[in-house]
Amino acid sequence: MAITAQMVKELRESTGAGMMDAKKALTETDGDMEAAVDWLRTKGLAKAAKKADRVAAEGLVGIAVRDGRGVAVEINSETDFVAKNADFQQMVREVTEVALQTGETLEVLKATHLNGKPVEDVLTDAIARIGENMTLRRMHVLEGETVVSYVHSAATEGMGKIGVLVAVKGPADKAQEIGKQFAMHIAATSPLSLSEATLDPALVERELQVQTAKALEENAASAKPKPDAVIHNNIIPGRMKKFLSENTLLGQQFVINPDITVEQAAKEAGVEITGYARVAVGEGIEKKEEDFAAEVAKTRGA
């Protein structure tokens, strides 16, 4: 597969690797971007990269909670200017309220009536009225004994760039108080899963392969190589333990008190976290970037 300059640029931006290292990684992996990231990590030339770090889109996440049920709804727009539009914000607020009342899936939400017509048609009307493409992209429903919400980078009440829901079991007053702290923690750290038990096995296996290859390569290059038993029984398990603690909510150091984990903080408060959702605007959407000079030339009819 031919390795293009754009592919090298994308890999460099997502990993921080040098140009030649990025090109070699793509060559070694036949242009497979994810495999190239792993190759760079194996060589110690890149940090773990999340796809979300390489994507962008505009819009808002609407959050609403009532009686142990919470929803997070993402509606995208082409520009941040529209996300600040009062008309757009009102639509996000109304769609989120409909989702809280009746929505179980995105398809059901789109078909549910709002102001006399399906939500999907309401969005179509807004596109015609505001003059910019929009997408009702995601909806997440979370239920629990107590559901607490938090909005980061709020544009107005109940909506912003990141919306978090946390389900907490325990005394209602304590669940509300510390649940807000847990929600803020989740907004800041973006855990991959609640616990090791709920983490995607394929993701764990991929990380294990990377850490194994990296440890073996480092050991082979060392002036004083360690016995294989030390590598497989101590070093690799230690690195996997670190990976799990950094990427699972319960295993992470609590941002409010880094001396304890989130799980310990919950136990000390007499509550249990039973679920969470974190929705960030534009997560997973590739935003096309155009050469600025070409864009200017286009506007001049060149």
C-alpha positions in Angstrom: 0.0 0.0 0.0 1.3 3.4 -0.9 2.1 5.6 2.1 0.9 9.1 1.5 2.1 12.4 3.2 -1.4 12.8 4.6 -1.2 9.4 6.3 2.1 10.3 7.8 0.8 13.7 9.0 -2.3 12.1 10.6 -0.1 9.5 12.5 2.3 12.2 13.6 -0.5 14.4 15.0 -2.1 11.5 16.8 1.1 10.1 18.4 3.6 12.9 18.5 6.1 10.7 16.7 8.7 12.1 14.3 8.1 12.1 10.5 10.5 9.3 9.7 9.3 7.2 12.6 5.7 7.7 11.5 6.5 6.8 7.9 8.4 3.7 8.9 5.6 2.6 11.2 3.1 2.9 8.3 5.5 1.0 6.0 6.0 -1.8 8.5 2.2 -2.2 9.0 1.2 -1.7 5.3 -0.7 1.5 6.1 -2.9 0.2 8.9 -3.2 3.3 11.2 -4.1 1.4 14.4 -1.3 -1.1 13.9 1.1 1.7 13.2 0.2 3.3 16.5 0.9 0.0 18.2 4.2 -0.3 16.4 5.3 3.1 17.5 4.3 2.3 21.1 6.2 -0.9 21.0 9.3 1.0 20.0 8.6 3.5 22.7 8.1 6.3 20.2 4.5 7.2 21.0 2.0 7.4 23.8 -1.3 5.5 23.8 -3.5 7.4 21.5 -7.3 7.6 21.5 -9.2 8.2 18.3 -11.0 11.0 20.1 -7.7 13.0 20.2 -7.7 13.1 16.3 -11.3 14.1 15.7 -13.5 17.1 16.0 -17.1 18.3 15.4 -19.2 21.1 16.8 -22.6 21.1 18.5 -23.9 20.4 22.0 -24.6 17.6 24.4 -27.9 18.1 26.2 -28.3 16.5 29.7 -31.5 15.9 31.7 -32.2 13.9 34.9 -35.4 13.0 36.7 -36.5 10.3 39.2 -33.5 8.0 38.8 -33.3 8.4 35.0 -30.9 10.5 33.0 -30.2 11.1 29.3 -27.4 12.6 27.3 -28.2 13.7 23.8 -25.6 14.8 21.2 -26.7 17.1 18.4 -23.9 18.1 16.0 -23.6 21.3 13.9 -21.0 22.3 11.4 -19.7 25.3 13.4 -19.4 26.4 16.9 -21.2 29.6 16.0 -24.4 27.6 15.5 -23.9 25.9 18.9 -24.1 29.4 20.4 -27.4 30.1 18.6 -30.4 30.5 20.9 -32.7 28.7 18.4 -30.3 25.7 18.2 -30.0 25.6 22.0 -33.7 25.6 22.4 -34.0 22.7 20.1 -31.4 20.7 22.0 -33.2 21.5 25.2 -36.6 20.3 23.8 -35.2 17.2 22.2 -33.3 16.2 25.4 -36.6 16.6 27.4 -38.4 14.3 24.9 -35.6 11.8 25.2 -35.9 11.9 29.0 -39.7 11.2 28.8 -39.9 8.6 26.0 -36.6 7.8 24.4 -35.2 4.3 24.7 -33.1 4.3 21.5 -32.0 6.9 19.0 -34.4 5.5 16.4 -37.4 5.8 18.9 -36.3 9.4 19.7 -36.2 10.4 16.1 -39.7 9.1 15.5 -41.2 10.6 18.7 -43.3 13.8 18.2 -42.1 17.2 19.4 -44.4 20.2 18.8 -46.6 18.1 16.5 -44.0 16.5 14.3 -41.3 13.8 14.6 -38.0 14.9 16.1 -36.3 14.0 12.9 -38.5 16.5 11.0 -37.9 19.1 13.7 -34.2 18.8 13.0 -34.8 19.0 9.2 -36.7 22.2 9.8 -33.9 23.7 11.9 -31.4 22.9 9.2 -33.5 24.9 6.7 -34.1 27.7 9.1 -30.6 28.1 10.5 -28.8 27.2 7.2 -26.3 24.6 8.5 -26.2 20.9 8.5 -27.1 19.2 11.8 -27.2 15.6 13.1 -28.9 14.0 16.0 -26.1 11.6 16.5 -26.2 9.9 19.9 -28.4 9.3 22.9 -27.4 7.6 26.1 -29.9 6.6 28.8 -28.7 5.8 32.4 -30.9 4.6 35.2 -30.1 4.0 38.8 -31.1 4.6 42.4 -29.7 8.1 42.1 -28.5 9.6 38.8 -26.3 12.7 39.0 -25.3 14.9 36.0 -22.5 17.3 35.2 -22.0 19.5 32.2 -18.5 20.7 31.3 -17.9 23.8 29.2 -21.6 24.7 29.5 -23.1 26.9 26.8 -26.2 27.4 28.9 -27.9 25.4 31.6 -28.1 21.7 30.9 -25.9 21.6 27.8 -22.3 22.0 26.8 -19.3 20.3 25.2 -19.1 17.3 27.6 -22.1 15.7 29.4 -21.7 13.2 32.2 -24.2 11.0 34.0 -23.4 8.9 37.1 -25.6 6.3 38.7 -25.0 6.0 42.5 -26.5 3.5 45.0 -26.7 4.6 48.6 -28.2 7.4 50.8 -29.7 10.0 48.5 -28.1 13.1 50.1 -24.6 11.5 50.1 -25.1 10.1 46.6 -26.0 13.5 45.3 -23.0 15.2 47.0 -20.3 12.8 46.0 -22.0 11.8 42.8 -21.3 15.4 41.5 -17.6 14.9 42.3 -17.5 11.6 40.5 -19.2 13.2 37.5 -16.6 16.0 37.4 -13.8 13.3 37.7 -15.2 11.4 34.8 -15.4 14.6 32.7 -11.7 15.2 33.4 -10.3 11.7 33.0 -12.5 10.0 30.4 -12.3 6.4 31.8 -12.7 3.6 29.2 -14.9 1.5 31.5 -16.4 1.3 35.0 -14.1 -1.6 36.1 -11.8 -4.2 34.8 -14.7 -6.6 34.6 -16.6 -4.4 32.1 -13.5 -3.4 30.0 -13.6 -4.6 26.4 -11.5 -7.9 26.4 -10.2 -7.1 22.9 -8.8 -3.8 24.1 -7.1 -5.6 27.1 -5.7 -8.2 24.8 -4.4 -5.5 22.4 -2.7 -3.7 25.2 -1.2 -6.9 26.5 0.4 -7.6 23.1 1.8 -4.1 23.0 3.3 -4.2 26.5 4.7 -7.7 25.9 6.4 -6.7 22.7 7.7 -3.5 24.2 9.1 -5.2 27.3 10.8 -8.0 25.3 12.3 -5.5 22.9 13.6 -3.2 25.8 15.0 -6.3 27.5 16.8 -7.5 24.4 18.4 -4.1 24.0 19.4 -3.8 27.7 23.1 -4.1 28.7 21.9 -6.3 31.6 18.9 -8.4 30.4 16.5 -9.7 33.0 15.4 -13.4 33.0 12.3 -14.2 31.0 10.5 -15.1 34.2 11.0 -11.6 35.5 9.7 -10.1 32.3 6.6 -12.3 32.1 5.8 -12.5 35.9 6.7 -9.0 37.1 7.2 -6.4 34.4 4.4 -7.1 32.0 1.8 -7.8 34.8 2.9 -4.5 36.5 2.4 -2.5 33.3 -1.0 -4.1 32.7 -2.0 -3.3 36.3 -1.0 0.3 35.6 -3.0 0.4 32.4 -6.1 -0.9 34.2 -5.8 1.5 37.0 -5.5 4.5 34.7 -8.3 3.5 32.4 -11.1 2.1 34.6 -13.2 4.5 36.7 -13.0 2.6 39.9 -9.3 2.1 39.6 -8.3 5.7 38.8 -6.9 8.0 41.5 -9.7 10.3 42.6 -9.0 13.8 41.2 -10.6 15.4 44.3 -8.2 13.3 46.6 -5.4 11.6 44.6 -4.3 9.6 47.7 -7.3 7.3 47.1 -9.0 5.6 44.2 -12.5 6.4 43.1 -13.6 3.0 44.4 -12.1 3.8 47.8 -13.8 7.2 47.8 -17.1 5.6 47.1 -16.7 3.1 49.9 -15.7 5.8 52.4 -18.8 7.7 51.4 -21.0 4.6 51.9 -22.1 4.5 48.2 -21.6 2.4 45.1 -21.2 3.6 41.5 -23.4 1.3 39.4 -22.9 3.0 36.0 -21.9 6.1 34.1 -21.9 7.8 30.7 -19.6 10.4 29.3 -20.6 12.0 26.0 -18.2 14.6 24.4 -19.2 16.6 21.3 -17.5 15.3 18.2 -16.2 12.1 19.7 -15.4 9.8 16.8 -16.2 12.2 14.0 -13.4 12.9 11.5 -13.6 16.6 10.6 -12.3 17.4 7.2 -9.5 19.9 7.1 -8.9 21.9 4.0 -5.7 23.7 3.0 -6.3 27.3 3.9 -4.8 28.7 0.7 -7.0 26.4 -1.4 -10.1 27.5 0.7 -9.3 31.2 0.0 -8.8 30.5 -3.7 -12.1 28.7 -3.8 -14.0 31.7 -2.4 -12.4 33.9 -5.1 -13.5 31.5 -7.8 -9.9 30.5 -8.6 
